[in-house]
Amino acid sequence: MATPDDDAPDLSESPWLEKLAAVPVRRGRPKSSTTKASTTIRIDQDVIDSFRRDGPGWQSRINAALREWLQRRT
C-alpha cells in the first residue's frame, strides 16, 4: 500500500501487472556465438594467483595465454 508521500506506482495493480507479465525474463549471461568446453585442469597455485591478481576475467586471460602459445607453436 502506497503512502501519501510515495511517488512510486503500485506495481501489483493493473496496468503495471500486465506490463510486467508481458516482459520476457532473461537470466544469466547472453549466449555466445562460440561455446567453450568445461574441463578440469591442474595448474600451479602461483600461476593461478598471478592471473587472479589482475581481477575478474582471469580464466579468459588463461585461455588467451594458452591460445597465444598454440599460435606460436605452429
N, C-alpha and C positions, 0 to 999 in steps of 0.2 A: 504494500500500500504506500503510495507516494505521500510525502509530507507537503504542506502548502508551499514551502520554500524550495522544493526539489524540482529542478528543471528537466530532469531525465524522464523520458516517457516510460510507461509501464509496458515492458516488452512481452509480458504474459497475456496481453489483451490484443484483440483484433484492432487494426490490421497488421500489427507487428508480428503476431504469432504466425500468420500465414506467410508473411515475407521471410521470416527466419526459417520456416519449414521448407521453403522452396529453394533455399540456397544450398548448393551441393557442398558436402563436407569433404575437405581434402586433408588427409592425415599423412604424416611422415614427409620424407624428402620427395622431391619430384623424381619421376623415373628418368634414369639416364639413358642416353642412346646406346651406350656400351655397358655391358654388365661385367661385374667382377666376380671372381670365384672366392668363396670363403675358404680359408685354409688355416692350418696351424703350423707355425714355423718357430724354431728356437733361435733366438738372437741374443747375443751377449747384452747384459744389463747396461753396460756403459754406452753401447750403441743406442739402445732404446732411450736412455736418459738424455743423450745428446740431441736426438730428434725431438723428444718431448719438451726440451728446454725452450725450443723456438715457438711453442704454443700449439694451439689447435691445428689439425691438418698434418700431424706428424706421420700418420700412416700413409697419406698421399705422398709425402716427401720421401718416405722409404720406397714407395712404388716408383717414383720418378728416378731415384738414385739407381734402383735395380734396372729400370728401363735404359738409363744412360749407360750403365755398364754393359748391357746387352748390345747396344748400338756400337759401342767402341770395340767390342769383341769380334763383331762380324765384319 
